[in-house]
């Protein structure tokens, strides 16, 4: 699946779960399960990085609302459509719950062993 790429988890861990003082840990109600809009933001940032290398050489592309709001909206709609299409089995909800659980281990707030992120 498209959300199985390890880079997605690495970005999430680095941005929101780097240590026990990050916002996700202090306000888990906002990150558990991992929110669709935030996942769409991660996908948009990855798209920006890919765009920087579109010519084969790294270009200077700004990650701004003006440049990427339509990309973000498209990713968010894709996630919402996927969620609606699989709502009866809760696929995206399970994926986001697993992202959160895997991130909890990274932030050293969990005393359990590292979960395996299988999507």
Order of alpha helices (4+ residues) and beta strands (2+ residues): alpha-alpha-alpha-alpha-alpha
